[in-house]
Amino acid sequence: MKDFFISYNSADKLWGEWTAWTLEEAGYTTVLQAWDFRPGSNFVLEMQRAATEAERTIAILSPAYLDALYTQPEWAAAFVQDPTGEKGTLLPVCVQKCNLEGLLPAITRINLVDLDEPAAKEALLQGINKGRNKPSTEPRFPVNTRRSVTEQPRFPGALPPIWNVPHTRNPNFTGREKHLASLKTALYSGKPAALTQAIHGLGGVGKTQLALEYAYRNVAEYDIVWWVRSEEPATLAADYASLAKALDMQGKEAADQLLIIKAVKQWLEQNPKWLLVFDNAKDRADVKKYIPHGQMGHVLITSRNANWRDTASPLDVHVLKRPESVDFLLKRTGYSDREAADTLADALGDLPLALEQAGAYMDATRRSLSDYLKMFTDRKNELWDRAGPPPDYPDTVATTWNIAFDEVKQISHSSADLLNLCAFLAPDDIPVELLNSGVQYLPESLTVVASDPLAFDDAVDPLRRYSLVEITAESISVHRLVQAVTRDRLDGDELKKWAEAAVRIVNEAFPFKSNDVLTWPVSTRLLPHALAVAEHAEALDVASDSTGRLLNQTGLYLKGRAQFTEAKEMYERALAIDEATYGSNHPAVAIRVNNIGLVLKALGNLEGAKKMYERALAIDEAAYGPDHPTVAIRVNNIGSVLKALGNLEGAKEMYERALAIDEAAYGPDHPTVAIRVNNIGDVLKALGDMEGAKKMYERALAIFTKYLGVDHPNTVTVQNNLDSLS
C-alpha cells in the first residue's frame, strides 16, 4: 500500500509533481497520475484503485480543482474513510486562494499560498505529520530503490536556469485565454510549421504582454527563455549572440559576432526545452535567419507587421472583447460597477494600453469610473478640436496619456521632464546610470534627479504609479506609443532640447574604444539607445558634433563584431553629418572616409575601399603635410588594399613610405614602426623574397617583444609569420 495518493486537476500538474517528489525525497511513497497512469489504462479504474489503496489522499486545492468533474469523488472517498479527521486520511493542500464550500472548510489545511520553495517544503512535511513522528512498526532495513522519475521537477513558478525576460509579469493580465491556449496547442503540436508563432496586431493591442504572459505561465516547460529585442538588426544580433555567454559556450567572447550567432543557432538546433521571443520585429527577413531549424524548441514573434506566412504561423491579436475589457477595469481598479466599466471600455475602444493607463490613473487617484469617463470625453474633445487625431497611434492612447501626464506634472516637474528625456531613447532597458554619465547635458530640473538616488526615486514614482514607465533597480522602460505621444505634444524648441540632451548623454557614455572587446558589454547595452538618439538628432538637426561622433563609435563597435553592412551605414551617416558641419575637406571627414574604406575592404569591395583611402589621404596631406603620422595611417591602408588587389610593388612602395614617416616621428623601435615593418615582411613574402621577409619579421618581433612582451597578440602574430617561412 502506498502512503499518499496525490489528487490534482490538470491545471495544477506542476504542483502535483512537486508534492510527490518532495514526499518521496522524505521517504514516503506516492501515487501520481502523471507518473503512474500509463497509456491504455482505464482512467476511472486507476483513480478508484489509487484512492482506495493509498493510506492517505492529498488534495491539491485551487479554483480549478474545485470546479473539476473528477476531483470531487477523489477527496470525497478519502473523507468517507475518516469523517472525523482523526486519521488524517484527507489532507487538503492549498496552492491558490479559493473559496471552499460544503465539507472542505471544516478540514484543517496545509497552506502553501505565496510561499517560496523552502518554506513550502517545510510546511508540507510538517503538515502531513500529526503528533510524534515515530513509526508504529519497525522500520524496514534500508534498500536502494530507483525512481521512475529521475529529474527533480522545478518548483512551480520558479524561473528557468537561463532567463533574460526584461519585463515583470503583469498582475492585472486579463482575458486572451483563447490566444494563450492556441499558442500552447500550436507550439506543442509537433508540426514544424507551428513551432514558430507570429503574434501581430496594432500598437497598444498587447502583443508583448501576450508573449510575456505565455512565457510566465509556461516557465516549467523550458530550461531557457530568451528575449530578443528585434526592432533593429544590430540589437537583434547582439541580444541573440548574448545567449552564448548565458550558455557558457566556447567562443562566447569571439570578436566575430556572426560566428557566435551561428554557434548559438546550431546549439538550439541540437538541444530541447527552449523558448525564443523576438519582440517588436519589423521585417521577417531580419528574423528568419535567426530561427533555428528542426523541432527542438519554440519561437514567438511579436510584430505590427502581419506578413509572416513564409516564416511563422500568424496569430492575429485584436482589441479585447468587451467582457474582458470590463473584467480588466474592475480588476485593475477594485471597483464593481460593470455598467460604468462597460461604458468606459467602449470609449477607450477596448485597447489594452488605453485600458491600463486609465486603470492606473483611477487606482492612483481613486476617481470613479464615471468621473474618469467624463474627464476622458472632455479631454478628447478638447485635444482633437484643437488638432486632428494623431495619424500614427489610436487617439485613445493619446487622450489617456495626456490625462495621466497632466496629473504627473502637477506632482513633479522632474517626473515630467524625465519622461520627456526617455521619449528620445530606445523604449526598453534605459540604464539608470546613463543619467549620471551625462549630468552636465541635462536641464536643471534633472540634475538633482541624476545625482541623488532619493530624488530619482521621487521622480520615477509618479510615472510608475500612472503606468507611464516600468522600473527596475537598474533600468526604465517606456511603451513605444507613450514615447510617440510624448514627443508629439512637444513644440519645436522643446523637441530639439530633449533630442539634444538625449544624444549628448548617450554620446558621453558610449566607449571611446568601442572596437575593443573590453568595452563591448557597455557598447552592447547602449547600442539601441545610440541608434534611437542619433535618429532623432538627425531628423531635428541638433548636436551634430555629438551625433557624428556617436554614429562613428557605433560603426567601430559593429565593425569589431563583424557586422560590416550595419557598420557601413553608421559610418556613412556620420560622414554626411560631418561634411555638412565641417565641410568636405576637414580632418574629421577624413576619419569617417577612412573608416568607410575599412569596412568596404572587409566587405570585399576593394576598389571602393581604395577610393576612400585615397580621398582620406588627400584630405590629411592637405591638412597636415606629407610627413605626418596620420598620413602614414592612410598610406598604410592604401598599401593593404593594393596588396589585396595583387599590386604587390605598389603595396611595398606604400608600406615603405608609411615606415619612413613613422620612423621619423617615433624612432626606429616604436610598436607602430613594428606594424609597418611586419607589413613590409608580408609583401616581401608574397613577392618571393623570403630572406627580406625574414629580416623584417625578425626586426618587428624584437620591437614587439621588448615593448609588449612575448604573449601579446602582436608579438604572437609576428612570431607565427616568422615561423611560416621555415
C-alpha angles and dihedrals in degrees: 000000000000123000099227140020109202110216114195144147118248089249088064097045091125091056090049092052094045091049093049092047093049092050093048090049086057091052102263127126123233144189114217127176094220092054105029109033107083129200113277095028123120105259096205094047091047090053091049092050094047094048094050100039098048116083093222137018123219113204113203099215122211135130089266091053093051092050096047123107101223102037097070095063089048097058092034090058090054091046092054090055092054111019094164094049093231093129095041090230092153116048114181113204114195114212097163134028109267141160110251119207137178116012100345098079090062093060118085109244137208105235118210097159112137094355122135119235100269092047092045092050092050092048092049096049093045092046096055092056122078119191120331116004098217110122120241093228133049110274116251119254105266115259129179113258130183126222121236086217111051102179118072112237115242115252107265110267095014112135121246119263090256113042130146102165104151097206131070119233115274106242090198097053107142134180126351089112092139090050092049091047090047092052093050094045092050096044092049095041092096090230110132093217091057098050091086115057124188114206105200135173145113123315113277094022093114105257095144091043090054092051089045093052091048090053094049095044093051102039091124091060095060138057091193129037110176124183117207120193100221107177093102126035091228095054091042090057094045095050093045093049092048089070087075090067092048089051090046089229123178109260093026089136095048115138093225104078091190090063090051091050091050091050093049092050091050091049091052090049090058102040131061138217102052135128124201119195116196101195124204096354116183106190128030090215090062093053103034096075091056097053111103118235122235132039104283100111147001135263130203122190125190117198145147086223112093096195105098102117098121093043109035144002105265123232110192113211119199132179116297121280111255097253088051091050091050092047090050095051092048092047093046095048103030091233124133105204101116094178093056091044090051092053093048093046088054091052091049091051091237088277109157096218092051091045091052094050092047091047092049091051093051092044091053098043100028090228112158125250090252093049091051092048091054091047091048093049093048094046094046092052091046094049099045096040087058095043130004121262114285114269100214105047139023115283088227089068092049092048097047090044093052091050091052094043093053089053092048092049091055089053098045135355088200090059091052092048092048089056090048090055094046090053089072096049128074110286100239133058100004101182113237090216089059088081091055094051094058103030091134090065096051125096117253092261090066103036093086091042090054095050103035119062092202092052089048091053090049091052095047098045098074091046090052095045092052091047094243094125140019113226134197130172091271108025151030126221127194128190112251093235091051088053091050093050090047092055094043094057093055120093123230099273093044091049091054093044095056095037089054093047091050096049093045096052093047091046089051091052098042109100119256092219094046091155089061114100090223091065096046098096089058093040092049093053094045095044098091090047092049090053093047098047093043091054092051093044092050092048092050095037096232135140094008092173093056093039094052092047093046093050090049092051090048089052091051091053094047092047089051088054090050093248091135100163092052091044091052090055091052093049093048092051090048090050093052091051094047094046089053092045103041106015129254097286102050120123089238087059090052090058092054092045091050091050091052087053090053094053093043088055090050089051091052097252095130098165091050090049091050092054091050093049091048092050091049090049093052092051094049095044089054092047102040107016128249098291104052120122090237088058088052089059091055092045091050091052091052088052091053094052092045089054090050089050091053096251094130097165090051090048091050090052092052094046091050091050091050090049092051092051094049095044088055092047102040107016128250099292105049120125089238088056089051089058091055092046091051090051091053087051090054094053093044089053089051089050090053095250096132095166092052091047090050092055092049094048092047091051093048091046092053092052095047093046091051097048105025105025132239096285099053113115091239091053092047092049093053092045089054090049090052093047090052090066094063 
